[in-house]
Amino acid sequence: MAMVLRRVLLNGRAISSTGASPMAQSDSFAPAFSRFFSKPAPYAVKVGIPEFLQGIGRGVEAHVAKLESEIGDFNRLLVSRTLKLKKLGIPCKHRKLILKYTHKYRVGLWRPKAAPTKA
């Protein structure tokens, strides 16, 4: 990381020593920084219970029908507690995963990724 910053700073000194205008300097840094950033992952636009559970994976998607019939709404799933999920017959590991990812979703740290489209 230090080497990258050093290289960018040295390139900046080389450009400024040539007498280029400040506007030209800012344009010259764009290609150097663009290679360090990748495209963001595509997220599912409409998030419902099936998309949410498929985003979690790990076998949790087996409970889609049960959760849709008993809970119904995705917003109600986000505020449901462990006892309600236990009464529905969802195993402990799956309950923990569902609750973990609902918390992350509410806080804004996680969203289910969109299913890849086959071209």
C-alpha positions as CSV (number, residue, x, y, z in Angstrom):
1,M,0.0,0.0,0.0
2,A,2.8,2.4,0.9
3,M,4.5,1.6,-2.5
4,V,1.3,2.5,-4.3
5,L,1.0,5.8,-2.5
6,R,4.6,6.6,-3.1
7,R,4.3,5.8,-6.8
8,V,1.2,8.1,-7.1
9,L,3.0,10.9,-5.2
10,L,6.1,10.6,-7.4
11,N,4.0,10.7,-10.5
12,G,2.4,13.8,-9.1
13,R,5.7,15.5,-8.6
14,A,6.9,14.6,-12.1
15,I,3.7,16.1,-13.6
16,S,3.9,19.2,-11.4
17,S,7.6,19.7,-12.4
18,T,6.7,19.8,-16.0
19,G,4.6,22.9,-15.4
20,A,1.2,21.4,-16.3
21,S,-1.9,23.2,-15.1
22,P,-3.7,22.0,-12.0
23,M,-6.6,20.9,-14.1
24,A,-4.4,18.7,-16.2
25,Q,-2.9,17.2,-13.1
26,S,-6.3,16.1,-11.7
27,D,-7.1,14.5,-15.1
28,S,-3.9,12.6,-15.2
29,F,-4.6,10.9,-11.8
30,A,-7.9,9.4,-13.0
31,P,-6.5,6.4,-14.8
32,A,-4.1,5.6,-11.9
33,F,-6.9,5.4,-9.4
34,S,-9.5,3.7,-11.6
35,R,-7.7,0.4,-11.6
36,F,-7.9,0.1,-7.8
37,F,-11.7,0.1,-7.7
38,S,-13.9,-2.6,-9.0
39,K,-17.5,-2.6,-10.0
40,P,-20.0,-3.0,-7.2
41,A,-21.9,-6.3,-7.1
42,P,-25.4,-6.2,-8.5
43,Y,-28.1,-6.2,-5.8
44,A,-31.6,-7.5,-6.0
45,V,-33.9,-4.6,-6.5
46,K,-37.1,-6.2,-5.1
47,V,-36.3,-8.0,-1.9
48,G,-38.9,-10.4,-0.6
49,I,-38.7,-13.5,1.6
50,P,-37.6,-15.9,-1.1
51,E,-34.9,-13.5,-2.4
52,F,-33.7,-12.8,1.1
53,L,-33.4,-16.5,2.1
54,Q,-31.7,-17.4,-1.2
55,G,-29.2,-14.6,-0.6
56,I,-28.4,-16.1,2.8
57,G,-28.0,-19.6,1.3
58,R,-26.7,-22.5,3.5
59,G,-30.0,-24.4,3.3
60,V,-32.1,-21.6,4.7
61,E,-34.1,-21.3,1.5
62,A,-35.8,-24.6,2.4
63,H,-38.1,-22.6,4.7
64,V,-39.5,-20.2,2.1
65,A,-43.0,-21.7,1.9
66,K,-43.3,-22.0,5.7
67,L,-42.2,-18.3,6.3
68,E,-44.3,-16.9,3.5
69,S,-47.5,-18.7,4.8
70,E,-47.0,-17.8,8.5
71,I,-45.2,-14.5,8.4
72,G,-46.3,-13.3,4.9
73,D,-44.5,-9.9,4.7
74,F,-40.8,-9.3,4.4
75,N,-41.0,-6.4,6.8
76,R,-42.6,-8.6,9.4
77,L,-39.7,-11.1,8.9
78,L,-37.2,-8.3,9.6
79,V,-38.8,-7.7,13.1
80,S,-39.6,-11.3,14.0
81,R,-37.9,-12.9,17.0
82,T,-36.3,-16.2,17.6
83,L,-39.3,-17.7,19.5
84,K,-41.6,-17.0,16.6
85,L,-39.2,-18.8,14.3
86,K,-38.8,-21.6,16.8
87,K,-42.6,-22.1,16.9
88,L,-42.5,-22.4,13.1
89,G,-40.1,-25.4,13.4
90,I,-37.0,-23.8,12.0
91,P,-33.8,-25.4,13.3
92,C,-31.5,-23.4,15.5
93,K,-28.7,-22.9,13.0
94,H,-31.1,-21.6,10.4
95,R,-32.8,-19.3,13.0
96,K,-29.4,-17.8,13.9
97,L,-28.6,-17.2,10.2
98,I,-31.9,-15.6,9.5
99,L,-31.7,-13.3,12.6
100,K,-28.1,-12.4,11.8
101,Y,-28.8,-11.4,8.3
102,T,-32.0,-9.6,9.1
103,H,-30.1,-7.4,11.6
104,K,-27.4,-6.8,9.0
105,Y,-30.1,-5.9,6.4
106,R,-31.8,-3.5,8.8
107,V,-28.5,-1.7,9.6
108,G,-27.6,-1.5,5.9
109,L,-24.5,-3.7,6.0
110,W,-25.8,-6.5,3.8
111,R,-28.2,-7.0,0.8
112,P,-28.9,-10.2,-1.1
113,K,-27.1,-10.2,-4.5
114,A,-29.1,-10.5,-7.7
115,A,-29.2,-13.9,-9.3
116,P,-26.7,-14.0,-12.2
117,T,-28.3,-13.8,-15.6
118,K,-27.3,-16.4,-18.2
119,A,-26.4,-14.8,-21.5
